[in-house]
Amino acid sequence: MANSTTSAGRTAPLSPFEPFLVKLFSIWRNIPLNYTPENVSDLGIYQRLLDHWQDDEKTIKQIMEDLCEYHWENTGITNDVSDPFSWGPYDLFPVEILAIQRVRREQGLPTPAIDHPLMQTPLAHPPEKMPEFKDELLDQVIAKARAELPIGHPW
């Protein structure tokens, strides 16, 4: 299993969250991603979603509710640095759930409403469009990122 180094310098195993987000990005951008259990951490609970990606709305709803519960249970209450959501704002910001919903919507797949406390926070309901913000330094940073990180959209 892969490891990560925490800000305190401790080595902690990667949770399924990190490799799942890489896989979700590859699905969203339609980039082939071939991996084996030998070179990437187990996708854990997220593998179930991938295995049922094309399934009916009822199945996806149950899986998404289970993912919310996983997020909720791993918010770092135990102060375990391996908890994927142990640092704010990720403890209450369901980033992976919102990302899953966006990718599924863009692919024309069902994105059922989820009845879970995690999805009742204001952080679970970002605006559709972020307000425009103009800043010369920020524009320069974005231009540099586009030049040095040619990953396409959203850059």
C-alpha positions in Angstrom: 0.0 0.0 0.0 1.3 3.5 -0.8 2.2 5.9 1.9 2.0 9.7 2.4 3.9 12.0 4.6 1.9 14.1 7.0 2.7 17.7 7.9 4.1 16.4 11.1 6.5 14.3 9.1 4.8 11.0 10.0 4.3 8.4 7.3 0.7 7.3 6.9 -0.9 4.9 4.5 -3.0 6.5 1.8 -6.6 6.0 2.2 -8.8 4.9 -0.7 -9.8 8.5 -1.2 -6.6 9.7 -2.9 -6.3 6.9 -5.6 -10.1 7.1 -6.1 -9.9 10.8 -7.0 -7.2 10.1 -9.6 -9.4 7.4 -11.1 -12.4 9.7 -11.0 -10.4 12.4 -12.8 -9.4 9.8 -15.5 -13.1 8.9 -16.0 -14.1 12.6 -16.1 -11.4 13.5 -18.7 -11.7 10.1 -20.5 -8.0 9.3 -20.0 -7.1 5.6 -19.8 -5.7 4.7 -16.4 -4.4 1.3 -16.0 -3.2 0.2 -12.6 -2.8 -2.9 -10.6 -3.1 -3.5 -6.8 0.7 -3.7 -6.7 1.2 -0.1 -7.8 -1.7 1.7 -6.3 -3.6 1.7 -3.0 -6.8 -0.3 -2.7 -9.8 1.8 -3.8 -11.8 0.4 -0.9 -15.4 1.5 -0.7 -15.0 3.6 -3.8 -14.4 0.4 -5.9 -18.1 -0.5 -5.4 -19.1 2.8 -7.1 -16.8 2.1 -10.0 -18.1 -1.5 -10.3 -21.7 -0.1 -10.5 -21.0 3.1 -12.4 -23.6 2.4 -15.1 -26.2 0.8 -12.8 -29.7 2.0 -12.0 -30.5 5.1 -9.9 -31.6 3.1 -6.9 -28.3 1.2 -6.7 -26.3 4.4 -7.2 -28.3 6.2 -4.5 -27.5 3.5 -2.0 -23.8 3.5 -2.9 -23.7 7.3 -2.6 -25.3 7.2 0.8 -22.8 4.6 1.9 -20.0 6.9 0.6 -21.4 9.7 2.6 -21.4 7.5 5.7 -17.8 6.5 5.0 -16.9 10.2 4.7 -18.8 11.0 7.9 -17.1 8.1 9.8 -13.6 9.2 8.7 -13.6 12.9 9.6 -10.7 12.6 12.0 -12.6 12.5 15.2 -10.1 9.9 16.4 -7.2 12.2 15.4 -5.9 9.4 13.3 -3.7 11.0 10.5 -4.7 8.3 8.1 -8.4 9.4 8.2 -8.9 10.9 4.8 -11.1 13.7 6.0 -9.3 14.6 9.2 -8.5 18.2 8.2 -10.8 21.1 7.6 -12.6 21.9 5.4 -12.7 18.3 4.2 -14.3 17.0 7.4 -17.6 18.8 6.4 -16.9 19.4 2.7 -18.0 16.3 0.7 -15.6 17.0 -2.1 -15.6 13.4 -3.5 -19.4 13.2 -3.4 -19.7 16.5 -5.3 -17.1 15.4 -7.8 -18.9 12.1 -8.4 -22.1 14.0 -8.9 -20.5 16.4 -11.4 -18.9 13.7 -13.4 -22.1 11.6 -13.5 -24.2 14.7 -14.6 -21.7 15.5 -17.3 -21.9 11.9 -18.6 -25.7 12.0 -18.6 -26.0 9.4 -15.8 -28.4 9.6 -12.9 -27.3 11.6 -9.9 -29.9 10.9 -7.2 -30.5 13.2 -4.3 -28.8 11.9 -1.2 -30.4 12.0 2.2 -27.5 12.2 4.6 -26.4 14.8 7.2 -23.2 15.4 5.3 -25.2 16.6 2.3 -27.2 19.0 4.5 -24.3 21.4 5.2 -23.9 24.6 3.2 -20.6 23.2 1.9 -22.5 20.5 0.1 -24.3 23.1 -2.0 -21.7 25.2 -3.8 -23.1 27.7 -6.3 -23.4 26.6 -9.9 -21.2 29.4 -11.1 -18.5 31.0 -9.0 -18.5 34.8 -9.0 -16.0 36.4 -11.4 -12.9 37.7 -9.7 -10.2 39.7 -11.5 -6.7 40.0 -10.2 -3.6 40.7 -12.2 -1.3 38.5 -10.1 -3.9 35.7 -10.1 -4.1 35.9 -13.9 -0.3 35.6 -14.1 -0.3 32.5 -11.8 -3.0 30.9 -14.0 -1.1 31.7 -17.1 2.0 30.0 -15.6 0.0 27.0 -14.5 -1.4 26.6 -18.0 2.1 26.8 -19.5 3.7 24.3 -17.0 0.7 22.0 -16.4 -0.7 21.3 -19.8 -3.5 19.0 -18.6 -6.2 20.7 -20.6 -9.5 21.7 -19.0 -10.0 23.3 -16.5 -6.8 25.2 -17.1 
